[in-house]
């Protein structure tokens, strides 16, 4: 899954990876550095309108377009295996595909289940902190006119072998050659599902970080500093 991530790059740095972005974004401020992006945050993501690629602020935590209840459970992740069929997600998958810029994400390794002891890790592509190598998660977006809100979720798949010992799920991190087709509204559901396999999971590396990341109020750059790992215990 993906429940926390970081955005530490500039739009100019993201455009080196997302060449589908228009050149004028190089002079755009932001996105604001965030070392602990959490659900319900509103952040700038890459969207498509009438075939044109743009950037707009959207809230993390998808609410389907048909919901009329503000108390509906939002979903921060959508399983890639079922995203095209589940009523909660299928319209967003077909008509609202988007890209969520990031430079890393956090996951928690269970050390002792009985004691609820976990160690957070920062997972990222190779490169130097704090930006590492910028990328984008596969996202789906929903516009709900009833509630006057626009929201998104991050698509996940089974984790690749190099990180599956930390968690069995991972967000889809697209290879650059998949971006244009993902954002093209003419790409059908079957082809879009195939694109989810254009995933850079095997390139990811990781290291342990402070427990401070568990508190949403903590936003400082110290959250991505490496620490000495706790030793994993059986049981």
C-alpha positions as CSV (number, residue, x, y, z in Angstrom):
1,X,0.0,0.0,0.0
2,X,1.0,3.6,0.1
3,X,0.0,5.7,3.1
4,X,2.7,8.3,3.3
5,X,5.1,9.8,0.8
6,X,7.5,12.7,0.1
7,X,7.6,15.4,-2.6
8,X,11.0,17.1,-2.6
9,X,11.5,17.9,-6.3
10,X,10.7,21.0,-8.3
11,X,8.4,20.9,-11.4
12,X,11.5,21.4,-13.5
13,X,13.0,18.3,-12.0
14,X,9.8,16.3,-12.5
15,X,9.6,17.4,-16.1
16,X,12.9,15.7,-16.8
17,X,11.0,12.5,-16.0
18,X,7.6,13.5,-17.2
19,X,8.3,15.0,-20.6
20,X,4.6,15.0,-21.3
21,X,4.4,18.1,-19.1
22,X,4.4,21.4,-21.0
23,X,7.7,23.3,-20.9
24,X,6.2,26.3,-19.1
25,X,6.0,24.2,-15.9
26,X,9.8,24.7,-15.5
27,X,9.1,28.2,-14.3
28,X,6.3,27.2,-12.0
29,X,6.8,27.4,-8.2
30,X,6.5,24.2,-6.2
31,X,5.4,21.7,-5.5
32,X,5.9,22.7,-1.9
33,X,8.5,20.3,-0.3
34,X,6.6,17.8,2.0
35,X,8.5,15.2,3.9
36,X,5.3,13.5,5.3
37,X,2.4,13.8,2.8
38,X,-0.6,12.1,4.4
39,X,-4.1,11.1,3.4
40,X,-6.6,14.1,3.1
41,X,-3.7,16.3,2.0
42,X,-4.4,18.5,-1.0
43,X,-1.5,18.5,-3.4
44,X,-0.7,19.4,-7.0
45,X,-1.0,16.4,-9.4
46,X,-0.8,15.9,-13.1
47,X,-4.2,15.7,-14.8
48,X,-5.6,15.6,-18.3
49,X,-8.5,17.6,-19.7
50,X,-9.7,17.3,-23.3
51,X,-6.3,15.7,-24.1
52,X,-4.3,18.5,-22.6
53,X,-1.9,17.8,-19.7
54,X,-2.0,20.2,-16.8
55,X,-1.5,20.5,-13.0
56,X,-4.1,21.1,-10.4
57,X,-4.6,20.7,-6.6
58,X,-6.5,17.5,-5.7
59,X,-7.3,15.9,-2.3
60,X,-5.8,12.5,-1.5
61,X,-8.5,10.0,-0.6
62,X,-10.9,9.1,-3.5
63,X,-14.6,9.6,-3.2
64,X,-16.5,8.1,-6.1
65,X,-18.4,10.4,-8.5
66,X,-21.8,8.9,-7.6
67,X,-21.5,9.4,-3.8
68,X,-24.0,11.9,-2.2
69,X,-22.8,11.3,1.3
70,X,-20.0,13.3,2.9
71,X,-19.4,10.4,5.3
72,X,-18.6,7.9,2.6
73,X,-15.3,6.1,3.3
74,X,-12.6,7.6,1.2
75,X,-9.9,5.2,-0.3
76,X,-6.3,6.3,-0.6
77,X,-5.2,3.2,-2.6
78,X,-6.8,1.2,-5.4
79,X,-5.7,-2.4,-6.1
80,X,-4.4,-2.7,-9.6
81,X,-5.8,-6.2,-9.9
82,X,-9.4,-5.0,-9.5
83,X,-9.4,-1.3,-10.2
84,X,-11.0,-1.6,-13.6
85,X,-14.0,-3.6,-12.2
86,X,-14.7,-2.4,-8.7
87,X,-17.7,0.0,-8.8
88,X,-15.9,2.3,-6.4
89,X,-13.0,2.8,-8.8
90,X,-13.9,1.8,-12.3
91,X,-15.2,5.1,-13.6
92,X,-12.1,6.9,-12.2
93,X,-9.9,4.3,-13.8
94,X,-11.5,4.7,-17.2
95,X,-11.9,8.5,-17.3
96,X,-9.8,10.0,-14.5
97,X,-6.3,8.6,-14.8
98,X,-3.7,10.9,-13.3
99,X,0.0,11.1,-12.1
100,X,1.1,11.8,-8.6
101,X,4.6,13.3,-8.4
102,X,6.8,12.0,-5.6
103,X,10.4,11.3,-4.7
104,X,9.9,8.5,-2.2
105,X,7.4,6.8,0.1
106,X,7.3,5.3,3.5
107,X,6.4,1.8,4.5
108,X,6.4,0.0,7.9
109,X,8.1,-3.3,8.5
110,X,6.5,-5.4,11.3
111,X,9.2,-6.3,13.8
112,X,7.0,-7.8,16.6
113,X,3.3,-8.2,15.8
114,X,2.3,-9.0,19.4
115,X,4.0,-5.8,20.7
116,X,2.8,-3.8,17.6
117,X,6.5,-2.9,17.0
118,X,7.2,-1.6,13.5
119,X,10.1,0.1,11.8
120,X,9.5,2.7,9.1
121,X,11.5,2.7,5.9
122,X,11.9,5.3,3.2
123,X,11.7,3.6,-0.2
124,X,13.0,5.5,-3.2
125,X,14.8,5.4,-6.6
126,X,18.6,5.8,-6.6
127,X,19.9,9.3,-6.3
128,X,21.0,11.8,-3.7
129,X,18.8,13.1,-0.9
130,X,16.6,15.0,-0.6
131,X,15.3,14.7,-4.1
132,X,16.6,11.3,-5.1
133,X,15.2,10.5,-8.6
134,X,11.7,12.1,-9.1
135,X,8.9,9.8,-10.4
136,X,5.2,9.6,-10.5
137,X,2.7,7.1,-8.9
138,X,-0.1,5.8,-11.1
139,X,-3.2,7.6,-9.9
140,X,-7.0,7.7,-10.5
141,X,-9.1,10.8,-10.0
142,X,-12.8,11.4,-9.3
143,X,-14.8,14.6,-9.7
144,X,-17.9,14.6,-7.5
145,X,-20.3,17.3,-8.4
146,X,-22.7,16.3,-5.6
147,X,-20.1,17.1,-3.0
148,X,-18.1,19.7,-5.0
149,X,-14.9,17.8,-4.5
150,X,-12.1,16.3,-6.6
151,X,-10.1,13.5,-5.1
152,X,-7.5,10.8,-6.1
153,X,-6.2,7.4,-5.1
154,X,-2.8,5.7,-5.8
155,X,-2.9,2.4,-7.7
156,X,-1.0,-0.5,-6.0
157,X,0.2,-3.9,-7.0
158,X,2.0,-6.8,-5.3
159,X,5.4,-5.7,-4.1
160,X,8.5,-6.7,-6.1
161,X,10.9,-9.2,-4.5
162,X,13.4,-6.5,-3.5
163,X,11.0,-4.8,-1.1
164,X,8.3,-7.5,-0.4
165,X,9.9,-8.3,2.9
166,X,8.9,-4.8,4.1
167,X,5.4,-4.9,2.8
168,X,3.5,-7.1,0.4
169,X,2.0,-4.2,-1.6
170,X,3.6,-1.3,-3.4
171,X,2.4,1.8,-5.3
172,X,2.9,1.6,-9.1
173,X,5.9,3.8,-10.1
174,X,5.7,4.3,-13.8
175,X,8.6,3.9,-16.2
176,X,8.7,7.2,-18.2
177,X,7.7,5.5,-21.5
178,X,4.3,4.5,-20.0
179,X,3.2,8.0,-19.0
180,X,1.8,9.3,-22.2
181,X,-0.4,6.3,-22.8
182,X,-1.6,6.3,-19.2
183,X,-2.7,9.9,-19.5
184,X,-4.3,9.5,-23.0
185,X,-8.1,9.2,-22.7
186,X,-8.1,7.1,-25.8
187,X,-6.2,4.3,-24.0
188,X,-8.7,1.6,-23.3
189,X,-9.2,-0.2,-20.0
190,X,-7.3,-3.4,-21.1
191,X,-4.3,-1.4,-22.4
192,X,-4.3,0.8,-19.3
193,X,-4.2,-2.3,-17.1
194,X,-1.2,-3.6,-19.1
195,X,0.5,-0.3,-18.4
196,X,0.5,-1.0,-14.7
197,X,3.2,-3.6,-15.4
198,X,5.5,-0.8,-16.6
199,X,6.6,-0.4,-13.1
200,X,10.0,0.5,-11.6
201,X,9.6,-1.6,-8.5
202,X,12.8,-3.5,-9.1
203,X,14.8,-0.3,-9.1
204,X,13.7,0.8,-5.6
205,X,16.1,0.9,-2.7
206,X,15.3,1.7,1.0
207,X,16.7,2.5,4.5
208,X,15.2,2.8,8.0
209,X,14.1,6.2,9.3
210,X,12.8,7.8,12.5
211,X,9.5,6.8,14.2
212,X,8.7,10.5,14.0
213,X,7.2,9.9,10.5
214,X,4.3,8.1,12.2
215,X,2.9,11.4,13.4
216,X,1.3,13.5,10.7
217,X,2.2,16.8,12.5
218,X,5.9,16.0,11.8
219,X,7.0,17.5,8.5
220,X,10.7,18.3,8.8
221,X,13.4,17.2,6.5
222,X,14.9,15.1,9.4
223,X,12.3,12.5,8.6
224,X,14.3,11.2,5.7
225,X,17.6,11.0,7.6
226,X,18.8,7.3,7.8
227,X,19.0,5.7,11.3
228,X,20.4,2.5,12.5
229,X,17.9,-0.3,11.8
230,X,16.2,-2.3,14.6
231,X,16.9,-6.0,14.4
232,X,13.9,-8.0,13.2
233,X,12.6,-10.6,15.6
234,X,10.7,-13.8,14.7
235,X,7.2,-14.2,16.0
